[in-house]
Amino acid sequence: MRRKSMGRGLAIGIAFGAALGVTMHNIAVGITIGVALGIAFGGVYDRKNRK
């Protein structure tokens, strides 16, 4: 995975995780879930744009 895609995924994941954490009233869990989903999203985005 390229660093640029990983960075984009992390940025989106942290933002999504913070919003999720606020709704769940537990920011730490939300950011943890968001980072994991962000890295997964970055990998998918990278594979999709390599073609």
mmCIF file of the N, C-alpha and C atoms, coordinates in Angstrom:
data_MODEL
# 
_entry.id   MODEL 
# 
loop_
_atom_site.group_PDB 
_atom_site.id 
_atom_site.type_symbol 
_atom_site.label_atom_id 
_atom_site.label_alt_id 
_atom_site.label_comp_id 
_atom_site.label_asym_id 
_atom_site.label_entity_id 
_atom_site.label_seq_id 
_atom_site.pdbx_PDB_ins_code 
_atom_site.Cartn_x 
_atom_site.Cartn_y 
_atom_site.Cartn_z 
_atom_site.occupancy 
_atom_site.B_iso_or_equiv 
_atom_site.pdbx_formal_charge 
_atom_site.auth_seq_id 
_atom_site.auth_comp_id 
_atom_site.auth_asym_id 
_atom_site.auth_atom_id 
_atom_site.pdbx_PDB_model_num 
ATOM 1   N N  . MET A 1 1  ? 0.844   -1.166 0.000   1.00 0.00 ? 1  MET A N  1 
ATOM 2   C CA . MET A 1 1  ? 0.000   0.000  0.000   1.00 0.00 ? 1  MET A CA 1 
ATOM 3   C C  . MET A 1 1  ? 0.899   1.241  0.000   1.00 0.00 ? 1  MET A C  1 
ATOM 4   N N  . ARG A 1 2  ? 0.520   2.207  -0.786  1.00 0.00 ? 2  ARG A N  1 
ATOM 5   C CA . ARG A 1 2  ? 1.281   3.442  -0.842  1.00 0.00 ? 2  ARG A CA 1 
ATOM 6   C C  . ARG A 1 2  ? 1.020   4.305  0.387   1.00 0.00 ? 2  ARG A C  1 
ATOM 7   N N  . ARG A 1 3  ? 2.018   5.106  0.749   1.00 0.00 ? 3  ARG A N  1 
ATOM 8   C CA . ARG A 1 3  ? 1.903   5.954  1.937   1.00 0.00 ? 3  ARG A CA 1 
ATOM 9   C C  . ARG A 1 3  ? 0.793   6.987  1.785   1.00 0.00 ? 3  ARG A C  1 
ATOM 10  N N  . LYS A 1 4  ? 0.595   7.461  0.565   1.00 0.00 ? 4  LYS A N  1 
ATOM 11  C CA . LYS A 1 4  ? -0.427  8.477  0.340   1.00 0.00 ? 4  LYS A CA 1 
ATOM 12  C C  . LYS A 1 4  ? -1.821  7.909  0.604   1.00 0.00 ? 4  LYS A C  1 
ATOM 13  N N  . SER A 1 5  ? -2.072  6.705  0.145   1.00 0.00 ? 5  SER A N  1 
ATOM 14  C CA . SER A 1 5  ? -3.371  6.065  0.380   1.00 0.00 ? 5  SER A CA 1 
ATOM 15  C C  . SER A 1 5  ? -3.572  5.750  1.855   1.00 0.00 ? 5  SER A C  1 
ATOM 16  N N  . MET A 1 6  ? -2.492  5.333  2.522   1.00 0.00 ? 6  MET A N  1 
ATOM 17  C CA . MET A 1 6  ? -2.601  5.032  3.938   1.00 0.00 ? 6  MET A CA 1 
ATOM 18  C C  . MET A 1 6  ? -2.884  6.312  4.726   1.00 0.00 ? 6  MET A C  1 
ATOM 19  N N  . GLY A 1 7  ? -2.262  7.398  4.348   1.00 0.00 ? 7  GLY A N  1 
ATOM 20  C CA . GLY A 1 7  ? -2.504  8.676  5.015   1.00 0.00 ? 7  GLY A CA 1 
ATOM 21  C C  . GLY A 1 7  ? -3.927  9.161  4.837   1.00 0.00 ? 7  GLY A C  1 
ATOM 22  N N  . ARG A 1 8  ? -4.430  9.020  3.636   1.00 0.00 ? 8  ARG A N  1 
ATOM 23  C CA . ARG A 1 8  ? -5.822  9.416  3.386   1.00 0.00 ? 8  ARG A CA 1 
ATOM 24  C C  . ARG A 1 8  ? -6.781  8.547  4.184   1.00 0.00 ? 8  ARG A C  1 
ATOM 25  N N  . GLY A 1 9  ? -6.524  7.265  4.205   1.00 0.00 ? 9  GLY A N  1 
ATOM 26  C CA . GLY A 1 9  ? -7.372  6.351  4.965   1.00 0.00 ? 9  GLY A CA 1 
ATOM 27  C C  . GLY A 1 9  ? -7.352  6.654  6.451   1.00 0.00 ? 9  GLY A C  1 
ATOM 28  N N  . LEU A 1 10 ? -6.159  6.943  6.980   1.00 0.00 ? 10 LEU A N  1 
ATOM 29  C CA . LEU A 1 10 ? -6.062  7.281  8.398   1.00 0.00 ? 10 LEU A CA 1 
ATOM 30  C C  . LEU A 1 10 ? -6.797  8.577  8.715   1.00 0.00 ? 10 LEU A C  1 
ATOM 31  N N  . ALA A 1 11 ? -6.656  9.566  7.863   1.00 0.00 ? 11 ALA A N  1 
ATOM 32  C CA . ALA A 1 11 ? -7.330  10.845 8.100   1.00 0.00 ? 11 ALA A CA 1 
ATOM 33  C C  . ALA A 1 11 ? -8.846  10.671 8.106   1.00 0.00 ? 11 ALA A C  1 
ATOM 34  N N  . ILE A 1 12 ? -9.340  9.939  7.136   1.00 0.00 ? 12 ILE A N  1 
ATOM 35  C CA . ILE A 1 12 ? -10.789 9.696  7.079   1.00 0.00 ? 12 ILE A CA 1 
ATOM 36  C C  . ILE A 1 12 ? -11.223 8.844  8.267   1.00 0.00 ? 12 ILE A C  1 
ATOM 37  N N  . GLY A 1 13 ? -10.414 7.851  8.626   1.00 0.00 ? 13 GLY A N  1 
ATOM 38  C CA . GLY A 1 13 ? -10.745 6.971  9.738   1.00 0.00 ? 13 GLY A CA 1 
ATOM 39  C C  . GLY A 1 13 ? -10.774 7.688  11.075  1.00 0.00 ? 13 GLY A C  1 
ATOM 40  N N  . ILE A 1 14 ? -9.824  8.587  11.309  1.00 0.00 ? 14 ILE A N  1 
ATOM 41  C CA . ILE A 1 14 ? -9.808  9.323  12.571  1.00 0.00 ? 14 ILE A CA 1 
ATOM 42  C C  . ILE A 1 14 ? -11.007 10.248 12.662  1.00 0.00 ? 14 ILE A C  1 
ATOM 43  N N  . ALA A 1 15 ? -11.334 10.919 11.576  1.00 0.00 ? 15 ALA A N  1 
ATOM 44  C CA . ALA A 1 15 ? -12.505 11.801 11.582  1.00 0.00 ? 15 ALA A CA 1 
ATOM 45  C C  . ALA A 1 15 ? -13.790 10.999 11.803  1.00 0.00 ? 15 ALA A C  1 
ATOM 46  N N  . PHE A 1 16 ? -13.914 9.883  11.097  1.00 0.00 ? 16 PHE A N  1 
ATOM 47  C CA . PHE A 1 16 ? -15.086 9.031  11.264  1.00 0.00 ? 16 PHE A CA 1 
ATOM 48  C C  . PHE A 1 16 ? -15.140 8.450  12.673  1.00 0.00 ? 16 PHE A C  1 
ATOM 49  N N  . GLY A 1 17 ? -13.994 8.036  13.186  1.00 0.00 ? 17 GLY A N  1 
ATOM 50  C CA . GLY A 1 17 ? -13.932 7.456  14.517  1.00 0.00 ? 17 GLY A CA 1 
ATOM 51  C C  . GLY A 1 17 ? -14.289 8.451  15.611  1.00 0.00 ? 17 GLY A C  1 
ATOM 52  N N  . ALA A 1 18 ? -13.860 9.692  15.457  1.00 0.00 ? 18 ALA A N  1 
ATOM 53  C CA . ALA A 1 18 ? -14.215 10.710 16.449  1.00 0.00 ? 18 ALA A CA 1 
ATOM 54  C C  . ALA A 1 18 ? -15.721 10.946 16.457  1.00 0.00 ? 18 ALA A C  1 
ATOM 55  N N  . ALA A 1 19 ? -16.315 11.017 15.281  1.00 0.00 ? 19 ALA A N  1 
ATOM 56  C CA . ALA A 1 19 ? -17.765 11.198 15.204  1.00 0.00 ? 19 ALA A CA 1 
ATOM 57  C C  . ALA A 1 19 ? -18.493 9.989  15.785  1.00 0.00 ? 19 ALA A C  1 
ATOM 58  N N  . LEU A 1 20 ? -18.003 8.806  15.491  1.00 0.00 ? 20 LEU A N  1 
ATOM 59  C CA . LEU A 1 20 ? -18.596 7.585  16.033  1.00 0.00 ? 20 LEU A CA 1 
ATOM 60  C C  . LEU A 1 20 ? -18.442 7.535  17.547  1.00 0.00 ? 20 LEU A C  1 
ATOM 61  N N  . GLY A 1 21 ? -17.278 7.939  18.035  1.00 0.00 ? 21 GLY A N  1 
ATOM 62  C CA . GLY A 1 21 ? -17.030 7.943  19.469  1.00 0.00 ? 21 GLY A CA 1 
ATOM 63  C C  . GLY A 1 21 ? -17.931 8.899  20.218  1.00 0.00 ? 21 GLY A C  1 
ATOM 64  N N  . VAL A 1 22 ? -18.221 10.050 19.617  1.00 0.00 ? 22 VAL A N  1 
ATOM 65  C CA . VAL A 1 22 ? -19.126 11.010 20.258  1.00 0.00 ? 22 VAL A CA 1 
ATOM 66  C C  . VAL A 1 22 ? -20.528 10.419 20.361  1.00 0.00 ? 22 VAL A C  1 
ATOM 67  N N  . THR A 1 23 ? -20.963 9.743  19.319  1.00 0.00 ? 23 THR A N  1 
ATOM 68  C CA . THR A 1 23 ? -22.309 9.167  19.361  1.00 0.00 ? 23 THR A CA 1 
ATOM 69  C C  . THR A 1 23 ? -22.395 7.996  20.340  1.00 0.00 ? 23 THR A C  1 
ATOM 70  N N  . MET A 1 24 ? -21.278 7.265  20.522  1.00 0.00 ? 24 MET A N  1 
ATOM 71  C CA . MET A 1 24 ? -21.271 6.139  21.459  1.00 0.00 ? 24 MET A CA 1 
ATOM 72  C C  . MET A 1 24 ? -20.892 6.568  22.873  1.00 0.00 ? 24 MET A C  1 
ATOM 73  N N  . HIS A 1 25 ? -20.518 7.841  23.066  1.00 0.00 ? 25 HIS A N  1 
ATOM 74  C CA . HIS A 1 25 ? -20.076 8.374  24.355  1.00 0.00 ? 25 HIS A CA 1 
ATOM 75  C C  . HIS A 1 25 ? -18.802 7.694  24.837  1.00 0.00 ? 25 HIS A C  1 
ATOM 76  N N  . ASN A 1 26 ? -17.959 7.267  23.880  1.00 0.00 ? 26 ASN A N  1 
ATOM 77  C CA . ASN A 1 26 ? -16.671 6.675  24.211  1.00 0.00 ? 26 ASN A CA 1 
ATOM 78  C C  . ASN A 1 26 ? -15.720 6.962  23.058  1.00 0.00 ? 26 ASN A C  1 
ATOM 79  N N  . ILE A 1 27 ? -15.004 8.071  23.159  1.00 0.00 ? 27 ILE A N  1 
ATOM 80  C CA . ILE A 1 27 ? -14.165 8.532  22.050  1.00 0.00 ? 27 ILE A CA 1 
ATOM 81  C C  . ILE A 1 27 ? -13.028 7.545  21.754  1.00 0.00 ? 27 ILE A C  1 
ATOM 82  N N  . ALA A 1 28 ? -12.441 6.948  22.791  1.00 0.00 ? 28 ALA A N  1 
ATOM 83  C CA . ALA A 1 28 ? -11.308 6.044  22.580  1.00 0.00 ? 28 ALA A CA 1 
ATOM 84  C C  . ALA A 1 28 ? -11.700 4.843  21.716  1.00 0.00 ? 28 ALA A C  1 
ATOM 85  N N  . VAL A 1 29 ? -12.835 4.262  21.991  1.00 0.00 ? 29 VAL A N  1 
ATOM 86  C CA . VAL A 1 29 ? -13.291 3.111  21.205  1.00 0.00 ? 29 VAL A CA 1 
ATOM 87  C C  . VAL A 1 29 ? -13.632 3.554  19.788  1.00 0.00 ? 29 VAL A C  1 
ATOM 88  N N  . GLY A 1 30 ? -14.253 4.707  19.651  1.00 0.00 ? 30 GLY A N  1 
ATOM 89  C CA . GLY A 1 30 ? -14.614 5.210  18.326  1.00 0.00 ? 30 GLY A CA 1 
ATOM 90  C C  . GLY A 1 30 ? -13.404 5.470  17.456  1.00 0.00 ? 30 GLY A C  1 
ATOM 91  N N  . ILE A 1 31 ? -12.367 6.073  18.034  1.00 0.00 ? 31 ILE A N  1 
ATOM 92  C CA . ILE A 1 31 ? -11.157 6.355  17.247  1.00 0.00 ? 31 ILE A CA 1 
ATOM 93  C C  . ILE A 1 31 ? -10.443 5.057  16.893  1.00 0.00 ? 31 ILE A C  1 
ATOM 94  N N  . THR A 1 32 ? -10.437 4.091  17.802  1.00 0.00 ? 32 THR A N  1 
ATOM 95  C CA . THR A 1 32 ? -9.818  2.795  17.502  1.00 0.00 ? 32 THR A CA 1 
ATOM 96  C C  . THR A 1 32 ? -10.517 2.110  16.331  1.00 0.00 ? 32 THR A C  1 
ATOM 97  N N  . ILE A 1 33 ? -11.828 2.102  16.363  1.00 0.00 ? 33 ILE A N  1 
ATOM 98  C CA . ILE A 1 33 ? -12.596 1.511  15.257  1.00 0.00 ? 33 ILE A CA 1 
ATOM 99  C C  . ILE A 1 33 ? -12.373 2.309  13.977  1.00 0.00 ? 33 ILE A C  1 
ATOM 100 N N  . GLY A 1 34 ? -12.344 3.629  14.089  1.00 0.00 ? 34 GLY A N  1 
ATOM 101 C CA . GLY A 1 34 ? -12.154 4.487  12.927  1.00 0.00 ? 34 GLY A CA 1 
ATOM 102 C C  . GLY A 1 34 ? -10.808 4.294  12.259  1.00 0.00 ? 34 GLY A C  1 
ATOM 103 N N  . VAL A 1 35 ? -9.745  4.149  13.062  1.00 0.00 ? 35 VAL A N  1 
ATOM 104 C CA . VAL A 1 35 ? -8.411  3.926  12.489  1.00 0.00 ? 35 VAL A CA 1 
ATOM 105 C C  . VAL A 1 35 ? -8.365  2.594  11.753  1.00 0.00 ? 35 VAL A C  1 
ATOM 106 N N  . ALA A 1 36 ? -8.940  1.564  12.339  1.00 0.00 ? 36 ALA A N  1 
ATOM 107 C CA . ALA A 1 36 ? -8.957  0.253  11.676  1.00 0.00 ? 36 ALA A CA 1 
ATOM 108 C C  . ALA A 1 36 ? -9.729  0.318  10.361  1.00 0.00 ? 36 ALA A C  1 
ATOM 109 N N  . LEU A 1 37 ? -10.889 0.964  10.378  1.00 0.00 ? 37 LEU A N  1 
ATOM 110 C CA . LEU A 1 37 ? -11.666 1.089  9.145   1.00 0.00 ? 37 LEU A CA 1 
ATOM 111 C C  . LEU A 1 37 ? -10.969 1.994  8.137   1.00 0.00 ? 37 LEU A C  1 
ATOM 112 N N  . GLY A 1 38 ? -10.289 3.017  8.628   1.00 0.00 ? 38 GLY A N  1 
ATOM 113 C CA . GLY A 1 38 ? -9.573  3.929  7.736   1.00 0.00 ? 38 GLY A CA 1 
ATOM 114 C C  . GLY A 1 38 ? -8.438  3.248  6.995   1.00 0.00 ? 38 GLY A C  1 
ATOM 115 N N  . ILE A 1 39 ? -7.690  2.415  7.694   1.00 0.00 ? 39 ILE A N  1 
ATOM 116 C CA . ILE A 1 39 ? -6.602  1.687  7.044   1.00 0.00 ? 39 ILE A CA 1 
ATOM 117 C C  . ILE A 1 39 ? -7.164  0.704  6.019   1.00 0.00 ? 39 ILE A C  1 
ATOM 118 N N  . ALA A 1 40 ? -8.260  0.050  6.358   1.00 0.00 ? 40 ALA A N  1 
ATOM 119 C CA . ALA A 1 40 ? -8.903  -0.861 5.409   1.00 0.00 ? 40 ALA A CA 1 
ATOM 120 C C  . ALA A 1 40 ? -9.398  -0.088 4.189   1.00 0.00 ? 40 ALA A C  1 
ATOM 121 N N  . PHE A 1 41 ? -10.003 1.071  4.412   1.00 0.00 ? 41 PHE A N  1 
ATOM 122 C CA . PHE A 1 41 ? -10.479 1.898  3.306   1.00 0.00 ? 41 PHE A CA 1 
ATOM 123 C C  . PHE A 1 41 ? -9.314  2.359  2.432   1.00 0.00 ? 41 PHE A C  1 
ATOM 124 N N  . GLY A 1 42 ? -8.198  2.727  3.061   1.00 0.00 ? 42 GLY A N  1 
ATOM 125 C CA . GLY A 1 42 ? -7.017  3.145  2.297   1.00 0.00 ? 42 GLY A CA 1 
ATOM 126 C C  . GLY A 1 42 ? -6.486  2.037  1.406   1.00 0.00 ? 42 GLY A C  1 
ATOM 127 N N  . GLY A 1 43 ? -6.506  0.801  1.917   1.00 0.00 ? 43 GLY A N  1 
ATOM 128 C CA . GLY A 1 43 ? -6.059  -0.340 1.105   1.00 0.00 ? 43 GLY A CA 1 
ATOM 129 C C  . GLY A 1 43 ? -6.967  -0.597 -0.077  1.00 0.00 ? 43 GLY A C  1 
ATOM 130 N N  . VAL A 1 44 ? -8.255  -0.497 0.145   1.00 0.00 ? 44 VAL A N  1 
ATOM 131 C CA . VAL A 1 44 ? -9.215  -0.697 -0.948  1.00 0.00 ? 44 VAL A CA 1 
ATOM 132 C C  . VAL A 1 44 ? -9.073  0.418  -1.972  1.00 0.00 ? 44 VAL A C  1 
ATOM 133 N N  . TYR A 1 45 ? -8.926  1.642  -1.511  1.00 0.00 ? 45 TYR A N  1 
ATOM 134 C CA . TYR A 1 45 ? -8.772  2.793  -2.404  1.00 0.00 ? 45 TYR A CA 1 
ATOM 135 C C  . TYR A 1 45 ? -7.506  2.651  -3.238  1.00 0.00 ? 45 TYR A C  1 
ATOM 136 N N  . ASP A 1 46 ? -6.435  2.169  -2.613  1.00 0.00 ? 46 ASP A N  1 
ATOM 137 C CA . ASP A 1 46 ? -5.162  1.992  -3.316  1.00 0.00 ? 46 ASP A CA 1 
ATOM 138 C C  . ASP A 1 46 ? -5.280  0.927  -4.397  1.00 0.00 ? 46 ASP A C  1 
ATOM 139 N N  . ARG A 1 47 ? -5.910  -0.191 -4.076  1.00 0.00 ? 47 ARG A N  1 
ATOM 140 C CA . ARG A 1 47 ? -6.074  -1.261 -5.074  1.00 0.00 ? 47 ARG A CA 1 
ATOM 141 C C  . ARG A 1 47 ? -6.950  -0.823 -6.239  1.00 0.00 ? 47 ARG A C  1 
ATOM 142 N N  . LYS A 1 48 ? -7.984  -0.045 -5.931  1.00 0.00 ? 48 LYS A N  1 
ATOM 143 C CA . LYS A 1 48 ? -8.916  0.379  -6.955  1.00 0.00 ? 48 LYS A CA 1 
ATOM 144 C C  . LYS A 1 48 ? -8.251  1.339  -7.940  1.00 0.00 ? 48 LYS A C  1 
ATOM 145 N N  . ASN A 1 49 ? -7.348  2.177  -7.455  1.00 0.00 ? 49 ASN A N  1 
ATOM 146 C CA . ASN A 1 49 ? -6.733  3.187  -8.313  1.00 0.00 ? 49 ASN A CA 1 
ATOM 147 C C  . ASN A 1 49 ? -5.437  2.731  -8.966  1.00 0.00 ? 49 ASN A C  1 
ATOM 148 N N  . ARG A 1 50 ? -4.985  1.541  -8.714  1.00 0.00 ? 50 ARG A N  1 
ATOM 149 C CA . ARG A 1 50 ? -3.753  1.050  -9.361  1.00 0.00 ? 50 ARG A CA 1 
ATOM 150 C C  . ARG A 1 50 ? -3.990  0.573  -10.781 1.00 0.00 ? 50 ARG A C  1 
ATOM 151 N N  . LYS A 1 51 ? -5.213  0.265  -11.125 1.00 0.00 ? 51 LYS A N  1 
ATOM 152 C CA . LYS A 1 51 ? -5.508  -0.281 -12.455 1.00 0.00 ? 51 LYS A CA 1 
ATOM 153 C C  . LYS A 1 51 ? -5.389  0.755  -13.521 1.00 0.00 ? 51 LYS A C  1 
# 
